[in-house]
Amino acid sequence: MHLLTGPEALTNAQIAPKLAATLYRPVRSVELTAEQLLARLTASARPTGSPPS
């Protein structure tokens, strides 16, 4: 995780529509608890050395 700074402090929910407008595609912000994030990362993990899908 990187901390980015600029002239305006924005939340992820505020960044999503700005990014969507720049990329001309839908972008959404999803707030996860630490437990939810860990569960998603664990579920998507691949064994070491396996090729990316």
RATA-V171137 format. One record per pair of residues at least 12 apart in sequence whose ideal C-beta (glycine too) atoms are under 8 Angstrom apart, sorted by sequence separation. I is the first residue (numbers start at 1). J is the second residue. D is the distance in Angstrom with one decimal. If there is no record, write none. Layout:
BEGIN
I,J,D
I,J,D
END
This chain:
BEGIN
16,28,5.7
16,29,4.2
15,29,7.0
13,29,4.6
12,29,4.2
11,29,7.8
13,31,7.7
12,31,7.3
END
